[in-house]
Amino acid sequence: MSTLTENVMMQFRKFVDEKTGGNLESEEQLQTLLQEFMEKYNISLDDAPPLSRETAKTVYDWLELAEQRKTKKARRECLEKAKALDPRNLDVLMQLLLLEKKQFWEYIPEVQKMLALGKEDLKQRKLYRESMGDFYMVLETRPYMRVMHFYLELLAGCGMIQQAIAVAKEMLKLNKNDNLGIRFYLMALYVYSEDEFNARKLIRTFKDEEDSCLFTMPMALLKFRQGKWDEAKAILKKVKEQYKGFQTFLRDAVKGRDAFYDDDEEMMDMYQPFTRSELVTMVLDFHFLWDGAQEFFLWAKTVMGPERKRRGKKNSKE
């Protein structure tokens, strides 16, 4: 969901509170208010002048303008206007930071400052403790979770695995629904550090998804690294039965993740569960784990290949 969509949702929530005094009576009332809000919102869009530097008024106006600009200089100018309106807006601060071309490790101190600022801001607004467990369900706390997700990727990319694990666990505590998929990130981190105990504990926590390749393939890799190849092969056989295109995936995985970037189908934002696209997404999203797994993929391709039929000896003529 884009920040612009979130802005519309916040406007709707404010509209509902004004109409009901904070006492919504039923789902039917909510649907009626939604229809009323959308009619007024659409009319406002029709009547509003085209968005430009002259007509931009809100942080979200400037964020939208920044997205439309083609040069870094123009984007920065729009983002600085947004920052002037709301110096603590993490989405704005993040976009400004990403305009700077840095090595992964160079981003870390700035992101840490951003998280400290965001946490203090949420506490002052009485949203931090009150939203615990539902951070991505509460619109105001989503920017904080987005920054944490970026921080997690930075730490993993720098090989700072134990710190990354701590951040992933904190994110699951803040957002138990985990619609960001941090459980799978944590699984990859546990396998990277060969922590089978916590990897299995995590799978038990999300038992409904124990057959996802985002759990099973890392476990197969772990078993391979432990030298328990029969167990690894048994896991791969199950994956092969459940995932369409598994053999093709192994063939390409042997070449390295660059082999997947030429496949437009696999570069979609959304993947289909239990298909090759999910396997590809796994490799691309958690490259810190899979980039060093070429020997595993070579072995997997060999042991999971079609069995060769033995040729019988032809009887020689006397």
C-alpha positions as CSV (number, residue, x, y, z in Angstrom):
1,M,0.0,0.0,0.0
2,S,1.4,3.4,-1.0
3,T,1.8,6.3,1.4
4,L,-0.8,8.2,-0.7
5,T,-3.4,5.4,-0.2
6,E,-2.6,5.5,3.6
7,N,-3.2,9.2,3.6
8,V,-6.7,8.7,2.1
9,M,-7.4,6.1,4.7
10,M,-6.4,8.5,7.5
11,Q,-8.7,11.1,6.0
12,F,-11.5,8.6,6.0
13,R,-10.9,7.7,9.6
14,K,-11.0,11.4,10.5
15,F,-14.2,11.8,8.6
16,V,-15.8,8.8,10.5
17,D,-14.7,10.2,13.9
18,E,-16.2,13.6,13.0
19,K,-19.5,12.1,11.9
20,T,-19.8,9.6,14.8
21,G,-18.0,11.4,17.6
22,G,-15.9,8.3,17.9
23,N,-18.8,6.0,18.5
24,L,-19.4,3.9,15.4
25,E,-22.5,1.8,15.8
26,S,-22.3,-0.9,13.1
27,E,-20.7,-2.2,10.0
28,E,-23.7,-0.9,8.0
29,Q,-23.0,2.6,9.3
30,L,-19.3,2.3,8.3
31,Q,-20.2,1.3,4.8
32,T,-22.6,4.2,4.5
33,L,-20.0,6.6,5.7
34,L,-17.4,5.1,3.3
35,Q,-19.8,5.7,0.3
36,E,-20.4,9.3,1.5
37,F,-16.7,9.9,2.0
38,M,-15.7,8.5,-1.4
39,E,-18.3,10.6,-3.2
40,K,-17.0,13.8,-1.6
41,Y,-13.4,12.8,-2.1
42,N,-13.9,12.1,-5.8
43,I,-15.7,15.4,-6.3
44,S,-12.8,17.2,-4.6
45,L,-10.4,15.5,-7.0
46,D,-12.4,16.6,-10.0
47,D,-12.6,20.2,-8.7
48,A,-9.0,20.4,-7.6
49,P,-6.4,22.0,-9.9
50,P,-3.6,19.8,-11.2
51,L,-1.0,19.0,-8.6
52,S,2.0,21.3,-9.0
53,R,4.6,23.2,-6.9
54,E,2.1,26.0,-6.8
55,T,-0.9,23.9,-5.6
56,A,0.9,21.5,-3.3
57,K,-0.2,22.0,0.3
58,T,0.4,18.8,2.3
59,V,3.3,16.5,3.0
60,Y,1.6,13.9,0.8
61,D,1.2,16.4,-2.1
62,W,5.0,17.0,-2.0
63,L,5.7,13.2,-1.7
64,E,3.6,12.6,-4.8
65,L,5.3,15.4,-6.6
66,A,8.7,13.9,-5.6
67,E,7.7,10.6,-7.2
68,Q,6.9,12.3,-10.4
69,R,10.2,14.1,-10.7
70,K,12.9,12.5,-12.9
71,T,16.0,14.1,-11.4
72,K,17.5,13.8,-7.9
73,K,17.7,17.5,-7.6
74,A,14.0,18.0,-8.4
75,R,13.0,15.1,-6.1
76,R,15.1,16.6,-3.3
77,E,13.5,20.0,-3.6
78,C,10.0,18.4,-3.2
79,L,11.1,16.3,-0.3
80,E,12.7,19.2,1.5
81,K,9.3,21.1,1.2
82,A,7.6,18.0,2.7
83,K,10.2,17.9,5.5
84,A,9.6,21.6,6.3
85,L,5.9,20.8,6.9
86,D,6.6,17.7,9.0
87,P,10.3,17.3,10.1
88,R,9.5,13.9,11.9
89,N,7.8,12.2,8.9
90,L,9.8,9.0,8.5
91,D,8.6,8.4,4.9
92,V,10.0,11.8,3.9
93,L,13.3,11.3,5.8
94,M,13.7,7.8,4.3
95,Q,13.2,9.1,0.7
96,L,15.7,11.9,1.4
97,L,18.2,9.3,2.7
98,L,17.8,7.0,-0.3
99,L,18.7,9.9,-2.6
100,E,22.2,9.6,-1.2
101,K,24.2,6.8,-2.9
102,K,25.9,5.0,0.0
103,Q,27.4,1.6,0.9
104,F,25.1,-0.5,3.1
105,W,27.2,0.2,6.2
106,E,27.1,3.9,5.6
107,Y,23.3,4.0,5.9
108,I,23.2,2.3,9.3
109,P,24.0,5.2,11.6
110,E,21.4,7.4,9.8
111,V,18.7,4.8,10.0
112,Q,19.4,4.2,13.7
113,K,18.9,8.0,14.3
114,M,15.7,7.8,12.3
115,L,14.3,4.9,14.3
116,A,15.1,6.7,17.6
117,L,13.3,9.8,16.3
118,G,10.4,7.8,15.2
119,K,10.1,5.8,18.4
120,E,10.2,9.0,20.5
121,D,7.6,10.6,18.3
122,L,5.2,7.6,18.6
123,K,5.7,7.6,22.4
124,Q,4.8,11.3,22.6
125,R,1.7,10.7,20.6
126,K,0.8,7.7,22.9
127,L,1.0,5.3,19.9
128,Y,4.0,3.1,20.8
129,R,2.8,1.0,23.7
130,E,-0.9,1.3,22.7
131,S,-0.2,-0.1,19.2
132,M,2.1,-3.0,20.5
133,G,1.4,-6.1,18.5
134,D,-0.6,-4.3,15.7
135,F,2.0,-1.9,14.3
136,Y,1.2,-2.5,10.7
137,M,-2.6,-2.3,11.3
138,V,-2.2,1.2,12.7
139,L,-1.6,3.7,9.9
140,E,0.5,6.0,12.0
141,T,3.0,3.3,13.0
142,R,3.5,1.9,9.4
143,P,6.3,4.4,8.5
144,Y,8.3,3.2,11.6
145,M,7.9,-0.4,10.5
146,R,9.1,0.4,7.0
147,V,12.2,2.0,8.4
148,M,12.8,-1.1,10.6
149,H,12.4,-3.3,7.5
150,F,15.1,-1.3,5.7
151,Y,17.3,-1.5,8.8
152,L,16.9,-5.3,8.9
153,E,18.0,-5.5,5.2
154,L,21.0,-3.4,5.9
155,L,22.1,-5.5,8.9
156,A,21.7,-8.8,7.0
157,G,23.4,-7.3,3.9
158,C,26.4,-6.4,6.1
159,G,26.6,-9.8,7.7
160,M,25.5,-8.5,11.1
161,I,23.4,-11.5,11.6
162,Q,22.8,-11.4,15.4
163,Q,21.8,-7.8,15.3
164,A,19.5,-8.6,12.3
165,I,17.9,-11.4,14.3
166,A,17.2,-9.1,17.2
167,V,15.6,-6.6,14.9
168,A,13.4,-9.3,13.2
169,K,12.2,-10.6,16.6
170,E,11.4,-7.0,17.7
171,M,9.4,-6.5,14.5
172,L,7.4,-9.7,15.2
173,K,6.7,-8.4,18.7
174,L,5.5,-5.1,17.4
175,N,3.4,-6.6,14.6
176,K,2.2,-10.1,15.4
177,N,0.1,-10.3,12.2
178,D,3.4,-10.1,10.3
179,N,2.0,-9.0,7.0
180,L,5.5,-8.0,6.1
181,G,6.7,-11.6,6.1
182,I,9.4,-11.0,8.7
183,R,9.0,-14.6,9.9
184,F,10.6,-15.8,6.7
185,Y,13.4,-13.3,7.0
186,L,14.0,-14.6,10.6
187,M,14.1,-18.2,9.3
188,A,16.8,-17.3,6.8
189,L,18.8,-15.6,9.5
190,Y,18.5,-18.6,11.8
191,V,19.7,-21.0,9.1
192,Y,22.5,-18.6,8.1
193,S,23.8,-19.0,11.7
194,E,23.0,-22.7,11.8
195,D,20.6,-22.3,14.7
196,E,18.3,-25.3,14.2
197,F,16.7,-25.1,17.6
198,N,15.2,-21.6,16.9
199,A,14.5,-22.4,13.3
200,R,12.3,-25.3,14.3
201,K,10.7,-23.2,17.1
202,L,9.8,-20.6,14.5
203,I,8.2,-23.2,12.2
204,R,6.1,-24.5,15.1
205,T,4.9,-20.9,15.8
206,F,3.7,-20.6,12.2
207,K,2.7,-24.2,11.7
208,D,0.0,-23.4,9.1
209,E,2.9,-22.4,6.8
210,E,5.3,-25.2,7.6
211,D,5.2,-26.4,3.9
212,S,6.1,-23.0,2.5
213,C,9.4,-23.1,0.6
214,L,10.5,-20.1,2.7
215,F,10.6,-22.6,5.6
216,T,11.4,-25.9,3.9
217,M,14.2,-24.8,1.5
218,P,16.3,-23.1,4.2
219,M,15.9,-26.2,6.4
220,A,17.1,-28.4,3.5
221,L,20.1,-26.2,3.2
222,L,20.8,-26.5,6.9
223,K,20.6,-30.3,6.8
224,F,23.0,-30.2,3.8
225,R,25.5,-28.1,5.8
226,Q,25.2,-30.5,8.7
227,G,26.1,-33.4,6.4
228,K,22.7,-35.0,6.9
229,W,22.1,-35.4,3.2
230,D,19.4,-38.0,3.4
231,E,17.3,-35.6,5.5
232,A,18.0,-32.8,3.1
233,K,17.0,-35.0,0.2
234,A,13.7,-36.0,1.9
235,I,12.8,-32.3,2.3
236,L,13.6,-31.6,-1.3
237,K,11.4,-34.4,-2.5
238,K,8.5,-32.9,-0.6
239,V,9.2,-29.5,-2.1
240,K,9.4,-31.0,-5.6
241,E,6.0,-32.6,-5.1
242,Q,4.4,-29.4,-4.0
243,Y,6.1,-26.8,-6.2
244,K,5.5,-26.6,-9.9
245,G,8.7,-25.7,-11.8
246,F,11.0,-27.0,-9.1
247,Q,13.4,-28.7,-11.5
248,T,13.6,-25.6,-13.7
249,F,14.3,-23.5,-10.6
250,L,17.2,-25.8,-9.5
251,R,18.7,-25.6,-13.0
252,D,18.7,-21.8,-12.9
253,A,19.7,-21.5,-9.2
254,V,23.0,-23.3,-10.0
255,K,23.9,-20.3,-12.3
256,G,23.4,-17.9,-9.4
257,R,20.6,-15.3,-8.7
258,D,21.6,-13.2,-11.8
259,A,19.9,-16.0,-13.9
260,F,16.6,-14.9,-12.5
261,Y,16.7,-11.2,-13.4
262,D,16.1,-12.0,-17.1
263,D,12.8,-13.6,-16.3
264,D,10.1,-11.0,-16.4
265,E,7.6,-13.3,-14.9
266,E,9.7,-13.7,-11.8
267,M,10.2,-10.0,-11.3
268,M,6.6,-9.3,-10.5
269,D,5.8,-7.6,-7.2
270,M,3.6,-10.5,-6.2
271,Y,4.4,-14.2,-6.5
272,Q,2.2,-17.2,-6.5
273,P,2.5,-19.6,-3.6
274,F,3.7,-23.1,-4.5
275,T,5.1,-22.1,-7.8
276,R,8.5,-21.4,-9.2
277,S,8.0,-17.7,-8.7
278,E,7.9,-18.2,-4.9
279,L,11.2,-20.1,-5.1
280,V,12.8,-17.4,-7.1
281,T,11.5,-14.7,-4.7
282,M,13.1,-16.6,-1.9
283,V,16.5,-16.5,-3.5
284,L,16.2,-12.8,-4.5
285,D,14.8,-11.6,-1.2
286,F,17.2,-13.5,1.1
287,H,20.4,-13.4,-1.1
288,F,22.5,-13.1,2.1
289,L,21.7,-16.8,2.7
290,W,21.5,-18.1,-0.9
291,D,24.4,-16.4,-2.5
292,G,26.8,-18.8,-0.8
293,A,24.7,-21.9,-1.5
294,Q,25.9,-22.8,-5.0
295,E,27.3,-26.2,-3.9
296,F,24.0,-27.0,-2.2
297,F,22.1,-26.2,-5.5
298,L,24.6,-28.3,-7.5
299,W,24.1,-31.2,-5.1
300,A,20.3,-30.7,-5.1
301,K,20.2,-30.6,-8.9
302,T,22.1,-33.9,-9.0
303,V,20.2,-35.8,-6.4
304,M,16.8,-34.5,-7.6
305,G,17.4,-35.2,-11.3
306,P,15.5,-37.9,-13.1
307,E,16.7,-41.4,-12.4
308,R,18.7,-42.9,-15.3
309,K,17.4,-46.2,-16.6
310,R,20.0,-48.9,-16.9
311,R,20.5,-50.3,-20.3
312,G,20.4,-54.0,-20.6
313,K,23.3,-55.7,-22.3
314,K,22.5,-56.9,-25.8
315,N,23.0,-60.6,-26.4
316,S,26.0,-61.1,-28.7
317,K,25.4,-63.4,-31.6
318,E,27.4,-66.6,-31.6
